Amino acid sequence: FSPTERFRGKLSVLVEFPLSALDMSPFAAAPTHAVYNLYAVSNHSGGCQNIDSLDTTHSGQTTV
C-alpha cells in the first residue's frame, strides 16, 4: 500500500524473489543469519476497505 497517497491505495507492482534460501541478512538491524524458505502465499484481492484473500501453504492446502 502507498503511504503517500491522500487515500491509501493498493500498489500493483511485481516483486520477484527466490522460493528458497532468501537471504534477508543485509536488511537486518544486527548481523544475523536470516535465510528463509517460502512456506505460504497470501493473495490479497480488492482494496483497503474489502479484504478478500486466498492463502496457500507449502502443503498445498488452500484457505479462503
PDB file with SEQRES, HELIX, SHEET and CRYST1 records, atoms N, CA, C and O in Angstrom:
SEQRES   1 A   64  PHE SER PRO THR GLU ARG PHE ARG GLY LYS LEU SER VAL          
SEQRES   2 A   64  LEU VAL GLU PHE PRO LEU SER ALA LEU ASP MET SER PRO          
SEQRES   3 A   64  PHE ALA ALA ALA PRO THR HIS ALA VAL TYR ASN LEU TYR          
SEQRES   4 A   64  ALA VAL SER ASN HIS SER GLY GLY CYS GLN ASN ILE ASP          
SEQRES   5 A   64  SER LEU ASP THR THR HIS SER GLY GLN THR THR VAL              
HELIX    1 AA1 SER A   25  PHE A   27  5                                   3    
SHEET    1 AA1 2 LEU A  22  ASP A  23  0                                        
SHEET    2 AA1 2 VAL A  35  TYR A  36 -1                                        
SHEET    1 AA2 3 ALA A  40  SER A  45  0                                        
SHEET    2 AA2 3 ASP A  52  THR A  57 -1                                        
SHEET    3 AA2 3 THR A  62  THR A  63 -1                                        
CRYST1    1.000    1.000    1.000  90.00  90.00  90.00 P 1           1          
ATOM      1  N   PHE A   1       0.835  -1.180   0.000  1.00  0.00           N  
ATOM      2  CA  PHE A   1       0.000   0.000   0.000  1.00  0.00           C  
ATOM      3  C   PHE A   1       0.875   1.237   0.000  1.00  0.00           C  
ATOM      4  O   PHE A   1       1.959   1.239   0.584  1.00  0.00           O  
ATOM      5  N   SER A   2       0.412   2.278  -0.648  1.00  0.00           N  
ATOM      6  CA  SER A   2       1.183   3.510  -0.742  1.00  0.00           C  
ATOM      7  C   SER A   2       0.842   4.439   0.415  1.00  0.00           C  
ATOM      8  O   SER A   2      -0.324   4.792   0.591  1.00  0.00           O  
ATOM      9  N   PRO A   3       1.834   4.844   1.211  1.00  0.00           N  
ATOM     10  CA  PRO A   3       1.574   5.762   2.320  1.00  0.00           C  
ATOM     11  C   PRO A   3       1.553   7.221   1.884  1.00  0.00           C  
ATOM     12  O   PRO A   3       1.285   8.097   2.707  1.00  0.00           O  
ATOM     13  N   THR A   4       1.828   7.508   0.609  1.00  0.00           N  
ATOM     14  CA  THR A   4       1.925   8.898   0.171  1.00  0.00           C  
ATOM     15  C   THR A   4       0.658   9.416  -0.486  1.00  0.00           C  
ATOM     16  O   THR A   4       0.507  10.627  -0.648  1.00  0.00           O  
ATOM     17  N   GLU A   5      -0.241   8.550  -0.860  1.00  0.00           N  
ATOM     18  CA  GLU A   5      -1.478   8.989  -1.491  1.00  0.00           C  
ATOM     19  C   GLU A   5      -2.434   9.547  -0.444  1.00  0.00           C  
ATOM     20  O   GLU A   5      -2.357   9.182   0.729  1.00  0.00           O  
ATOM     21  N   ARG A   6      -3.335  10.433  -0.866  1.00  0.00           N  
ATOM     22  CA  ARG A   6      -4.315  11.006   0.062  1.00  0.00           C  
ATOM     23  C   ARG A   6      -5.138   9.896   0.705  1.00  0.00           C  
ATOM     24  O   ARG A   6      -5.321   9.871   1.922  1.00  0.00           O  
ATOM     25  N   PHE A   7      -5.626   8.990  -0.115  1.00  0.00           N  
ATOM     26  CA  PHE A   7      -6.313   7.805   0.377  1.00  0.00           C  
ATOM     27  C   PHE A   7      -5.410   6.637   0.031  1.00  0.00           C  
ATOM     28  O   PHE A   7      -5.095   6.421  -1.139  1.00  0.00           O  
ATOM     29  N   ARG A   8      -5.002   5.900   1.012  1.00  0.00           N  
ATOM     30  CA  ARG A   8      -4.049   4.820   0.765  1.00  0.00           C  
ATOM     31  C   ARG A   8      -4.614   3.827  -0.231  1.00  0.00           C  
ATOM     32  O   ARG A   8      -5.745   3.359  -0.094  1.00  0.00           O  
ATOM     33  N   GLY A   9      -3.820   3.519  -1.221  1.00  0.00           N  
ATOM     34  CA  GLY A   9      -4.254   2.605  -2.266  1.00  0.00           C  
ATOM     35  C   GLY A   9      -3.312   1.434  -2.407  1.00  0.00           C  
ATOM     36  O   GLY A   9      -2.137   1.512  -2.047  1.00  0.00           O  
ATOM     37  N   LYS A  10      -3.835   0.366  -2.926  1.00  0.00           N  
ATOM     38  CA  LYS A  10      -3.050  -0.842  -3.136  1.00  0.00           C  
ATOM     39  C   LYS A  10      -2.147  -0.644  -4.348  1.00  0.00           C  
ATOM     40  O   LYS A  10      -2.588  -0.153  -5.388  1.00  0.00           O  
ATOM     41  N   LEU A  11      -0.888  -1.026  -4.206  1.00  0.00           N  
ATOM     42  CA  LEU A  11       0.056  -0.950  -5.310  1.00  0.00           C  
ATOM     43  C   LEU A  11       0.002  -2.237  -6.119  1.00  0.00           C  
ATOM     44  O   LEU A  11      -0.226  -3.313  -5.565  1.00  0.00           O  
ATOM     45  N   SER A  12       0.207  -2.132  -7.406  1.00  0.00           N  
ATOM     46  CA  SER A  12       0.248  -3.313  -8.279  1.00  0.00           C  
ATOM     47  C   SER A  12       1.642  -3.409  -8.881  1.00  0.00           C  
ATOM     48  O   SER A  12       1.857  -3.050 -10.039  1.00  0.00           O  
ATOM     49  N   VAL A  13       2.576  -3.891  -8.090  1.00  0.00           N  
ATOM     50  CA  VAL A  13       3.972  -3.982  -8.509  1.00  0.00           C  
ATOM     51  C   VAL A  13       4.420  -5.433  -8.384  1.00  0.00           C  
ATOM     52  O   VAL A  13       4.238  -6.056  -7.338  1.00  0.00           O  
ATOM     53  N   LEU A  14       5.006  -5.968  -9.450  1.00  0.00           N  
ATOM     54  CA  LEU A  14       5.523  -7.329  -9.426  1.00  0.00           C  
ATOM     55  C   LEU A  14       6.810  -7.362  -8.615  1.00  0.00           C  
ATOM     56  O   LEU A  14       7.725  -6.573  -8.855  1.00  0.00           O  
ATOM     57  N   VAL A  15       6.877  -8.268  -7.666  1.00  0.00           N  
ATOM     58  CA  VAL A  15       8.075  -8.445  -6.845  1.00  0.00           C  
ATOM     59  C   VAL A  15       8.568  -9.865  -7.061  1.00  0.00           C  
ATOM     60  O   VAL A  15       7.838 -10.828  -6.825  1.00  0.00           O  
ATOM     61  N   GLU A  16       9.810  -9.990  -7.511  1.00  0.00           N  
ATOM     62  CA  GLU A  16      10.392 -11.314  -7.725  1.00  0.00           C  
ATOM     63  C   GLU A  16      11.384 -11.621  -6.612  1.00  0.00           C  
ATOM     64  O   GLU A  16      12.186 -10.768  -6.233  1.00  0.00           O  
ATOM     65  N   PHE A  17      11.323 -12.853  -6.087  1.00  0.00           N  
ATOM     66  CA  PHE A  17      12.230 -13.286  -5.031  1.00  0.00           C  
ATOM     67  C   PHE A  17      12.354 -14.798  -5.114  1.00  0.00           C  
ATOM     68  O   PHE A  17      11.463 -15.459  -5.646  1.00  0.00           O  
ATOM     69  N   PRO A  18      13.447 -15.360  -4.595  1.00  0.00           N  
ATOM     70  CA  PRO A  18      13.620 -16.814  -4.651  1.00  0.00           C  
ATOM     71  C   PRO A  18      12.642 -17.526  -3.722  1.00  0.00           C  
ATOM     72  O   PRO A  18      12.245 -16.980  -2.692  1.00  0.00           O  
ATOM     73  N   LEU A  19      12.258 -18.740  -4.087  1.00  0.00           N  
ATOM     74  CA  LEU A  19      11.343 -19.528  -3.262  1.00  0.00           C  
ATOM     75  C   LEU A  19      12.064 -20.224  -2.122  1.00  0.00           C  
ATOM     76  O   LEU A  19      11.433 -20.650  -1.155  1.00  0.00           O  
ATOM     77  N   SER A  20      13.373 -20.341  -2.226  1.00  0.00           N  
ATOM     78  CA  SER A  20      14.163 -20.926  -1.143  1.00  0.00           C  
ATOM     79  C   SER A  20      15.459 -20.142  -1.004  1.00  0.00           C  
ATOM     80  O   SER A  20      15.941 -19.526  -1.955  1.00  0.00           O  
ATOM     81  N   ALA A  21      16.005 -20.180   0.190  1.00  0.00           N  
ATOM     82  CA  ALA A  21      17.273 -19.513   0.512  1.00  0.00           C  
ATOM     83  C   ALA A  21      17.230 -18.011   0.257  1.00  0.00           C  
ATOM     84  O   ALA A  21      18.178 -17.446  -0.287  1.00  0.00           O  
ATOM     85  N   LEU A  22      16.132 -17.361   0.650  1.00  0.00           N  
ATOM     86  CA  LEU A  22      16.030 -15.901   0.560  1.00  0.00           C  
ATOM     87  C   LEU A  22      16.832 -15.301   1.710  1.00  0.00           C  
ATOM     88  O   LEU A  22      16.453 -15.447   2.873  1.00  0.00           O  
ATOM     89  N   ASP A  23      17.921 -14.635   1.400  1.00  0.00           N  
ATOM     90  CA  ASP A  23      18.817 -14.090   2.422  1.00  0.00           C  
ATOM     91  C   ASP A  23      18.433 -12.652   2.746  1.00  0.00           C  
ATOM     92  O   ASP A  23      18.652 -11.748   1.939  1.00  0.00           O  
ATOM     93  N   MET A  24      17.861 -12.443   3.926  1.00  0.00           N  
ATOM     94  CA  MET A  24      17.455 -11.114   4.378  1.00  0.00           C  
ATOM     95  C   MET A  24      18.480 -10.492   5.323  1.00  0.00           C  
ATOM     96  O   MET A  24      18.231  -9.429   5.891  1.00  0.00           O  
ATOM     97  N   SER A  25      19.626 -11.144   5.496  1.00  0.00           N  
ATOM     98  CA  SER A  25      20.665 -10.657   6.408  1.00  0.00           C  
ATOM     99  C   SER A  25      21.085  -9.217   6.132  1.00  0.00           C  
ATOM    100  O   SER A  25      21.274  -8.465   7.088  1.00  0.00           O  
ATOM    101  N   PRO A  26      21.243  -8.788   4.867  1.00  0.00           N  
ATOM    102  CA  PRO A  26      21.651  -7.405   4.624  1.00  0.00           C  
ATOM    103  C   PRO A  26      20.638  -6.369   5.114  1.00  0.00           C  
ATOM    104  O   PRO A  26      20.985  -5.200   5.280  1.00  0.00           O  
ATOM    105  N   PHE A  27      19.410  -6.778   5.344  1.00  0.00           N  
ATOM    106  CA  PHE A  27      18.362  -5.850   5.761  1.00  0.00           C  
ATOM    107  C   PHE A  27      18.062  -5.934   7.257  1.00  0.00           C  
ATOM    108  O   PHE A  27      17.200  -5.209   7.754  1.00  0.00           O  
ATOM    109  N   ALA A  28      18.758  -6.805   7.974  1.00  0.00           N  
ATOM    110  CA  ALA A  28      18.555  -6.968   9.416  1.00  0.00           C  
ATOM    111  C   ALA A  28      19.294  -5.863  10.166  1.00  0.00           C  
ATOM    112  O   ALA A  28      20.332  -5.382   9.710  1.00  0.00           O  
ATOM    113  N   ALA A  29      18.757  -5.467  11.314  1.00  0.00           N  
ATOM    114  CA  ALA A  29      19.362  -4.399  12.111  1.00  0.00           C  
ATOM    115  C   ALA A  29      20.713  -4.816  12.678  1.00  0.00           C  
ATOM    116  O   ALA A  29      21.637  -4.005  12.737  1.00  0.00           O  
ATOM    117  N   ALA A  30      20.832  -6.042  13.083  1.00  0.00           N  
ATOM    118  CA  ALA A  30      22.094  -6.536  13.648  1.00  0.00           C  
ATOM    119  C   ALA A  30      22.584  -7.699  12.790  1.00  0.00           C  
ATOM    120  O   ALA A  30      21.778  -8.375  12.150  1.00  0.00           O  
ATOM    121  N   PRO A  31      23.888  -7.939  12.769  1.00  0.00           N  
ATOM    122  CA  PRO A  31      24.380  -9.092  12.000  1.00  0.00           C  
ATOM    123  C   PRO A  31      23.721 -10.381  12.485  1.00  0.00           C  
ATOM    124  O   PRO A  31      23.831 -10.747  13.655  1.00  0.00           O  
ATOM    125  N   THR A  32      23.056 -11.042  11.592  1.00  0.00           N  
ATOM    126  CA  THR A  32      22.344 -12.264  11.945  1.00  0.00           C  
ATOM    127  C   THR A  32      22.186 -13.139  10.705  1.00  0.00           C  
ATOM    128  O   THR A  32      22.266 -12.653   9.577  1.00  0.00           O  
ATOM    129  N   HIS A  33      21.966 -14.407  10.921  1.00  0.00           N  
ATOM    130  CA  HIS A  33      21.708 -15.333   9.821  1.00  0.00           C  
ATOM    131  C   HIS A  33      20.203 -15.324   9.578  1.00  0.00           C  
ATOM    132  O   HIS A  33      19.448 -15.905  10.358  1.00  0.00           O  
ATOM    133  N   ALA A  34      19.763 -14.676   8.515  1.00  0.00           N  
ATOM    134  CA  ALA A  34      18.331 -14.547   8.239  1.00  0.00           C  
ATOM    135  C   ALA A  34      18.032 -15.083   6.842  1.00  0.00           C  
ATOM    136  O   ALA A  34      17.838 -14.314   5.901  1.00  0.00           O  
ATOM    137  N   VAL A  35      17.997 -16.405   6.718  1.00  0.00           N  
ATOM    138  CA  VAL A  35      17.727 -17.053   5.438  1.00  0.00           C  
ATOM    139  C   VAL A  35      16.398 -17.793   5.559  1.00  0.00           C  
ATOM    140  O   VAL A  35      16.188 -18.552   6.506  1.00  0.00           O  
ATOM    141  N   TYR A  36      15.502 -17.571   4.599  1.00  0.00           N  
ATOM    142  CA  TYR A  36      14.150 -18.100   4.688  1.00  0.00           C  
ATOM    143  C   TYR A  36      13.782 -18.889   3.442  1.00  0.00           C  
ATOM    144  O   TYR A  36      14.313 -18.644   2.359  1.00  0.00           O  
ATOM    145  N   ASN A  37      12.860 -19.844   3.606  1.00  0.00           N  
ATOM    146  CA  ASN A  37      12.251 -20.583   2.505  1.00  0.00           C  
ATOM    147  C   ASN A  37      10.771 -20.238   2.477  1.00  0.00           C  
ATOM    148  O   ASN A  37      10.148 -20.092   3.529  1.00  0.00           O  
ATOM    149  N   LEU A  38      10.202 -20.105   1.284  1.00  0.00           N  
ATOM    150  CA  LEU A  38       8.789 -19.783   1.151  1.00  0.00           C  
ATOM    151  C   LEU A  38       7.945 -20.901   1.756  1.00  0.00           C  
ATOM    152  O   LEU A  38       8.158 -22.074   1.450  1.00  0.00           O  
ATOM    153  N   TYR A  39       6.993 -20.544   2.610  1.00  0.00           N  
ATOM    154  CA  TYR A  39       6.119 -21.522   3.249  1.00  0.00           C  
ATOM    155  C   TYR A  39       4.675 -21.376   2.764  1.00  0.00           C  
ATOM    156  O   TYR A  39       3.973 -22.371   2.580  1.00  0.00           O  
ATOM    157  N   ALA A  40       4.238 -20.132   2.560  1.00  0.00           N  
ATOM    158  CA  ALA A  40       2.859 -19.891   2.161  1.00  0.00           C  
ATOM    159  C   ALA A  40       2.778 -18.625   1.319  1.00  0.00           C  
ATOM    160  O   ALA A  40       3.684 -17.791   1.329  1.00  0.00           O  
ATOM    161  N   VAL A  41       1.670 -18.501   0.591  1.00  0.00           N  
ATOM    162  CA  VAL A  41       1.406 -17.318  -0.215  1.00  0.00           C  
ATOM    163  C   VAL A  41       0.033 -16.798   0.172  1.00  0.00           C  
ATOM    164  O   VAL A  41      -0.923 -17.567   0.279  1.00  0.00           O  
ATOM    165  N   SER A  42      -0.063 -15.494   0.380  1.00  0.00           N  
ATOM    166  CA  SER A  42      -1.342 -14.849   0.641  1.00  0.00           C  
ATOM    167  C   SER A  42      -1.610 -13.884  -0.506  1.00  0.00           C  
ATOM    168  O   SER A  42      -0.878 -12.911  -0.686  1.00  0.00           O  
ATOM    169  N   ASN A  43      -2.652 -14.150  -1.277  1.00  0.00           N  
ATOM    170  CA  ASN A  43      -3.000 -13.320  -2.422  1.00  0.00           C  
ATOM    171  C   ASN A  43      -4.183 -12.450  -2.035  1.00  0.00           C  
ATOM    172  O   ASN A  43      -5.307 -12.940  -1.931  1.00  0.00           O  
ATOM    173  N   HIS A  44      -3.938 -11.158  -1.820  1.00  0.00           N  
ATOM    174  CA  HIS A  44      -4.981 -10.221  -1.419  1.00  0.00           C  
ATOM    175  C   HIS A  44      -5.554  -9.572  -2.662  1.00  0.00           C  
ATOM    176  O   HIS A  44      -4.819  -8.980  -3.452  1.00  0.00           O  
ATOM    177  N   SER A  45      -6.859  -9.679  -2.840  1.00  0.00           N  
ATOM    178  CA  SER A  45      -7.501  -9.002  -3.964  1.00  0.00           C  
ATOM    179  C   SER A  45      -8.516  -8.020  -3.412  1.00  0.00           C  
ATOM    180  O   SER A  45      -9.073  -8.222  -2.333  1.00  0.00           O  
ATOM    181  N   GLY A  46      -8.748  -6.967  -4.154  1.00  0.00           N  
ATOM    182  CA  GLY A  46      -9.659  -5.934  -3.693  1.00  0.00           C  
ATOM    183  C   GLY A  46      -8.888  -4.728  -3.203  1.00  0.00           C  
ATOM    184  O   GLY A  46      -7.703  -4.581  -3.503  1.00  0.00           O  
ATOM    185  N   GLY A  47      -9.540  -3.875  -2.461  1.00  0.00           N  
ATOM    186  CA  GLY A  47      -8.919  -2.646  -1.980  1.00  0.00           C  
ATOM    187  C   GLY A  47      -8.706  -2.660  -0.491  1.00  0.00           C  
ATOM    188  O   GLY A  47      -8.669  -3.717   0.140  1.00  0.00           O  
ATOM    189  N   CYS A  48      -8.563  -1.465   0.070  1.00  0.00           N  
ATOM    190  CA  CYS A  48      -8.306  -1.343   1.508  1.00  0.00           C  
ATOM    191  C   CYS A  48      -9.558  -1.610   2.340  1.00  0.00           C  
ATOM    192  O   CYS A  48      -9.455  -2.034   3.491  1.00  0.00           O  
ATOM    193  N   GLN A  49     -10.728  -1.368   1.776  1.00  0.00           N  
ATOM    194  CA  GLN A  49     -11.964  -1.491   2.541  1.00  0.00           C  
ATOM    195  C   GLN A  49     -12.498  -2.924   2.583  1.00  0.00           C  
ATOM    196  O   GLN A  49     -13.060  -3.351   3.591  1.00  0.00           O  
ATOM    197  N   ASN A  50     -12.322  -3.660   1.490  1.00  0.00           N  
ATOM    198  CA  ASN A  50     -12.795  -5.050   1.476  1.00  0.00           C  
ATOM    199  C   ASN A  50     -11.585  -5.970   1.440  1.00  0.00           C  
ATOM    200  O   ASN A  50     -10.643  -5.744   0.680  1.00  0.00           O  
ATOM    201  N   ILE A  51     -11.617  -6.989   2.251  1.00  0.00           N  
ATOM    202  CA  ILE A  51     -10.480  -7.895   2.357  1.00  0.00           C  
ATOM    203  C   ILE A  51     -10.882  -9.252   1.805  1.00  0.00           C  
ATOM    204  O   ILE A  51     -11.612 -10.009   2.445  1.00  0.00           O  
ATOM    205  N   ASP A  52     -10.401  -9.545   0.623  1.00  0.00           N  
ATOM    206  CA  ASP A  52     -10.591 -10.854   0.008  1.00  0.00           C  
ATOM    207  C   ASP A  52      -9.209 -11.450  -0.171  1.00  0.00           C  
ATOM    208  O   ASP A  52      -8.364 -10.867  -0.852  1.00  0.00           O  
ATOM    209  N   SER A  53      -8.970 -12.606   0.434  1.00  0.00           N  
ATOM    210  CA  SER A  53      -7.647 -13.202   0.281  1.00  0.00           C  
ATOM    211  C   SER A  53      -7.763 -14.697   0.048  1.00  0.00           C  
ATOM    212  O   SER A  53      -8.710 -15.347   0.489  1.00  0.00           O  
ATOM    213  N   LEU A  54      -6.777 -15.219  -0.657  1.00  0.00           N  
ATOM    214  CA  LEU A  54      -6.658 -16.645  -0.916  1.00  0.00           C  
ATOM    215  C   LEU A  54      -5.279 -17.046  -0.422  1.00  0.00           C  
ATOM    216  O   LEU A  54      -4.270 -16.555  -0.928  1.00  0.00           O  
ATOM    217  N   ASP A  55      -5.229 -17.932   0.558  1.00  0.00           N  
ATOM    218  CA  ASP A  55      -3.970 -18.320   1.177  1.00  0.00           C  
ATOM    219  C   ASP A  55      -3.654 -19.770   0.840  1.00  0.00           C  
ATOM    220  O   ASP A  55      -4.519 -20.640   0.938  1.00  0.00           O  
ATOM    221  N   THR A  56      -2.419 -20.023   0.444  1.00  0.00           N  
ATOM    222  CA  THR A  56      -1.977 -21.371   0.111  1.00  0.00           C  
ATOM    223  C   THR A  56      -0.703 -21.682   0.876  1.00  0.00           C  
ATOM    224  O   THR A  56       0.246 -20.898   0.850  1.00  0.00           O  
ATOM    225  N   THR A  57      -0.675 -22.827   1.558  1.00  0.00           N  
ATOM    226  CA  THR A  57       0.512 -23.220   2.317  1.00  0.00           C  
ATOM    227  C   THR A  57       1.370 -24.171   1.497  1.00  0.00           C  
ATOM    228  O   THR A  57       0.953 -24.659   0.447  1.00  0.00           O  
ATOM    229  N   HIS A  58       2.559 -24.422   1.989  1.00  0.00           N  
ATOM    230  CA  HIS A  58       3.515 -25.308   1.319  1.00  0.00           C  
ATOM    231  C   HIS A  58       2.925 -26.703   1.114  1.00  0.00           C  
ATOM    232  O   HIS A  58       3.288 -27.389   0.158  1.00  0.00           O  
ATOM    233  N   SER A  59       2.033 -27.126   1.987  1.00  0.00           N  
ATOM    234  CA  SER A  59       1.434 -28.459   1.870  1.00  0.00           C  
ATOM    235  C   SER A  59       0.403 -28.526   0.750  1.00  0.00           C  
ATOM    236  O   SER A  59      -0.078 -29.606   0.409  1.00  0.00           O  
ATOM    237  N   GLY A  60       0.062 -27.370   0.175  1.00  0.00           N  
ATOM    238  CA  GLY A  60      -0.911 -27.340  -0.908  1.00  0.00           C  
ATOM    239  C   GLY A  60      -2.321 -27.052  -0.443  1.00  0.00           C  
ATOM    240  O   GLY A  60      -3.228 -26.966  -1.271  1.00  0.00           O  
ATOM    241  N   GLN A  61      -2.540 -26.899   0.861  1.00  0.00           N  
ATOM    242  CA  GLN A  61      -3.866 -26.598   1.388  1.00  0.00           C  
ATOM    243  C   GLN A  61      -4.203 -25.135   1.107  1.00  0.00           C  
ATOM    244  O   GLN A  61      -3.350 -24.258   1.242  1.00  0.00           O  
ATOM    245  N   THR A  62      -5.440 -24.879   0.720  1.00  0.00           N  
ATOM    246  CA  THR A  62      -5.886 -23.529   0.401  1.00  0.00           C  
ATOM    247  C   THR A  62      -6.993 -23.126   1.350  1.00  0.00           C  
ATOM    248  O   THR A  62      -7.893 -23.914   1.640  1.00  0.00           O  
ATOM    249  N   THR A  63      -6.925 -21.879   1.839  1.00  0.00           N  
ATOM    250  CA  THR A  63      -7.985 -21.336   2.682  1.00  0.00           C  
ATOM    251  C   THR A  63      -8.479 -20.041   2.069  1.00  0.00           C  
ATOM    252  O   THR A  63      -7.726 -19.334   1.399  1.00  0.00           O  
ATOM    253  N   VAL A  64      -9.738 -19.734   2.298  1.00  0.00           N  
ATOM    254  CA  VAL A  64     -10.335 -18.502   1.776  1.00  0.00           C  
ATOM    255  C   VAL A  64     -10.743 -17.630   2.929  1.00  0.00           C  
ATOM    256  O   VAL A  64     -11.270 -16.537   2.720  1.00  0.00           O  
TER     257      VAL A  64                                                      
END                                                                             
